[in-house]
């Protein structure tokens, strides 16, 4: 088996694989990434092949420090105001779950950015990820280490089960701390926009650089995570608000369903639901955060969805989170993973 715990030896082995054009799955604070040398087009092509990822979906470039920005971005194309905002963000939110879209350096192959003149760049906070990138001597392009469109991996076992022997090395650094992908922020347009909500809440960004817009899907695919259907479990997923889920599922809705999973945001909603429901054939009941803590809920989202997806059930019913802070990212993942009605 190609899965090894994170050690100095395994990190060096991973770095050698990257230098030689191979693929390494590695832990980050968000989710596990599937990495390749960002400057090697042949290695990058393997990512798309292994994941079954369409080539129009760009990758995120991971760097070892903010000082490495100039190796992957063309800083000469930024005006003074944009530079000030970039450095404010980098000084305060890097390393961390924030990917910033900037003009790309011409040395970055087009396959990494889906032919776009921009690239999403991130400095991860995970120590193992930092050491791997540093030892490799390059930048590392990495989407999530899972089959395209499926649930993101927050444990090395998720990578093994999803991609198996297609990856040269899987580094096991334990469960992801944040458990949800990075926020993607575009600094290249007339208006600064969040293209994908994620591990850095909008409020933190706006506290540094002022108001930013939440982008819809009208601008095309210029960032990872913008497809309408993504992050999907194998089992059909349906999402409801707090008010709706308290009355879901009704006896009529469950009449032909043998095994379902209910995923509540907090314990108060679960308890309110229990008071309104007659006994039903509920196979799995889980709560993202007993106290309604958004950070805890985000860190447990994919973990619990993986568990439910492997519990021999026929339907997952999930509650949306409060749409603020990390709740925006939680709801984004649930809505994109849900069955389209």
N, C-alpha and C positions, 0 to 999 in steps of 0.2 A: 504494500500500500504506500502511496506517495504522500501521506499525511504525516507531518512531523510537528512536535511542539516547537514553539519559538525558543531558540537558543542561539548563542553566538555562532555555533557551527551551522545550524540550519539557515540562519540569515545569510551567512557567507555563501552557502550552497545556492540559495535563492538568487543572490546577486550575480553569481556566475552564470546561472541559467538565463537571467535577463540579458547579461552581456552577450550571450551566445544565441540570442534570438528566440528564447523559450518563453513559456508562460508560467507565472507564479501567482497563486491565489494567496492573499495576505490580509491580515486583520487591519481595520481602521476603526476609529471611534464611531463611525456611522454604520456601515455594513462591510462585509468582506468584498475586496476588489479582485478583479482578474487582470493582472498587470503584465505589460510588455514594454520594451524600450520604446519611448515616445518618438524616437528619431529613426526607427527601423521599420519601414513600410511592410516588409515581409512578416515580421513579428506581429505587427498590428493587424494584418490580414488574418492571422490565426485567431485573434480574439473574436472577430466577426464570425469565423467559421465554427469555432468551438461553441459559442453562445447561440448560433443561429440568428445573429443580430443583423438587421438590414443596414446597408452601408450608408443610408441617409441619416442615421442616428449617430451624432458625434460623440466622442469620448471625452472624459475629463483628464486633464494632464496634472499629475501629482508631482510637486516639487519638494525639495528638502528644506528650503528656507525662503523667506521673502526675497532675500538677496539673489536667489536664482531666477527671479522673474524675467530678467532681461534675456535669459537663455531660451525662453519659450514665448515671450511676448515682444511685440514691436512697440516699445515705449515711446518712440519718436512720434507716433501717431496720436498720442494723447495730448490734449490741451492742458493748460496749467490747472484749471478748475477740476478736471477729471483726475489729474495726478494727485491733487490734494485729497480728494475723496478716496482714491485708491489707497494712499498711504495711511489715511485715518482708519480705513477698514482693516488693512493689513496689520497695523500696529496694535489694534484693539481686538480683532477677531481671528487672527491667525497666530499659531496654528489652531484649526478648528473646522467645524462643518459648514464652511462657506466656500463656494466655487464662484470665481469672478470671471466673467466673459470680457476678454480684451482682444485687441488686434494680435494675430498670431505672428510669431517669428517665421520667416520664410523657410527656416530649416525644419520646421514641423511638417511632416508629410500631409498631403491633402486627405489621405484616408483617415487620419486621426480626427479631422474636423468636418468630415462629410463634404469636403470641397469648399467649406466656408473660409472667409478671410479672418475669422475670429476663432478663439479657443477658450474653453472653460478651464480655469486653472485653480488648483487648490493646494494648500499646505496642510496636510493632515496632522492631527494632534497625537495620534497613536505612536508610541515610542518604537514599536517594532516596525511600523510602516516607515518611520523616519530613518531608522537604521538601514532598512533594506534599500531605500532609495539612495541613501548616502553611499553605501557599499557598492551599489551598481554603477555609480559615477554618471548617472543619467537622470532624466526625468522619466516618470513612469505613467503611461496612459493606462487607465483602468476604469472600466464600468463595473457594475456589481457582478460577482462571480456566480452567476446562475444562468440557466437557460433563458433566452430572451423572453420577456413578458411575464415570467413567473415570479413567485414571491422572492423577495431579496433575502440573501443569506446573512444571518447574524451569528452563526456558529460555523466552525470548520466542517462539522458534520453535514450541515446543509449544503456546503460546496461539494463535499464528497458524494452525497446522495444525488445531487443535481448534475454534476459534470464528471465525477469519477475520474477515470484514467485519462481523460482528455487534457488534463492539466499536468504539467511536468512536476510541480510541487505545490502542496497545500500547506501553508504555515498556520498552525493552530495557536492562536493567541487568546483563546477563551471567548466568551460572549461579547458582542459589541456593546460598548457603554451607552451610546446614544440610540442605536438601533434603527435609525431612519436616515435616509440619504441627506447629503448636503443641500443647503439652499443654493440655488443658482441665481446670481445677480448679474444683470447685463449693464455694463458701463459704457457701451459703445454707441448707443442710440441717442436721439434727441432728448429722450426722457429715460431716467434710470428705472429699470423694471426688474421685478422678481419673476423669473421664468419658471422656476420650480420652488415651491415652499419646502423647507427642510429643517435641518437641525439647528440652524441659526434663526430665531424668530425675527419677523419683520420689525418688531419694536426695537430690537437691539441695533439693527441697521439704521433705522430712522433716527434713533437717538444720537447717531454719529454724523450722518450726512443729510438729514432732513427727509422729507416725504419721498417715498418711492411708490411706483405703481405695481399692482399685481397684473401680470400679463395673462391674457386668455390664449387660446390656441390659434388665433387668427393670423399670426405672423409666420406660420410654418414651423418646421422643426429646426430650431437653432440651438437647442440645448437638450441634454438627456432628460428623460422623464416627461416629455411633452406630448407623447402619444395619448390618445383618449382612453385606450384600453391597455393597461400595463399593471405590473405588480399583482398578477392574478393567481389565486389558488386554483388547484385542479377542480375543487368542489365549487359549484355555483355560489357566489357571494351576493347577498342583498343587504343594503344599508338603509337605516331609518334614523330619524331624529329621536330625541329622548321621549317626546310625547308619543310618537308613533310606536316605538318599540315596547313601551309599557303595555300597549294593547296588541302586540304581535308576539308570537303568531296566534291567531284565533283558532278555535277548534276546527272551523271549516278549512282554514288554510293548511292545517296539519293533518287533515283526515287521511291523506294518502302519503304522508311523509313518515317513514319509519324512524329515521335517525337524523336529528338536526343538532347544530351547535349554535348557542347563543353567546355573543360576545358583547358584554356591557362595558361602557366607559368607566363607571364607578359603581360602588356598592349600593348607593342610595337608589339608583335606577333599578338595579337588580332586585332590591327589596320591594320597591314599589310595584315592579312587574309581578313578583310572586304573590302579592296581595290581590291582584286582579285576575290571575289565571287559575283555571282548573287544572288538575294534574294532566300533564302531556308527556309524550315520549321524547323528552329532551335528553340527548346522549351526552352533551358537553355543555357546561355553563362556565364561562370564564369572565374575569373582570380585569381590565387593563390596569386600573389603579383603584384600590379600595377607597382611598381618600380623594380621588379625582385629581391627582397630581399629574400635570401634563407631561413633565419630563419622564416620570416613571411610565406613564401610558405609552409614550413614544418608544421608549426602550423595549417595551414588551410586545409591541404590535405585531411585528413579523414573527417573533418567537411563538406567540399564541396562535397566529394564523397557520404556521407550519404544523403545530401540534394538532389543531382542529382538522387540517387537511389530511392528516395521516391517521384519523380516528374512525375510518370506515363510516363516514356520515354522508348524507345526500344533499345537505344545504347548510350554509353558514349565514346567520343573521347577525349583523353587527350594528352597534349604535355609533352614530357620529359623535365626535368630541365637540366641546365648545369651540366655536370658530375664532379663536384668538391664540396668540403665541404659537407654541408647537401644535396646538389643535388644528391650525391651518394645514400643516404638513400631514398630520394623521388623517384628516378628512380627504386631502388630496389623494393619498394612497388608497384609502378605502373606496373612494368614488371611481378611481381609474381601474381598480381591481374588481369592481362590481359588475354583475350582469347588466347589460344595457336593456332597458325595458322598451 
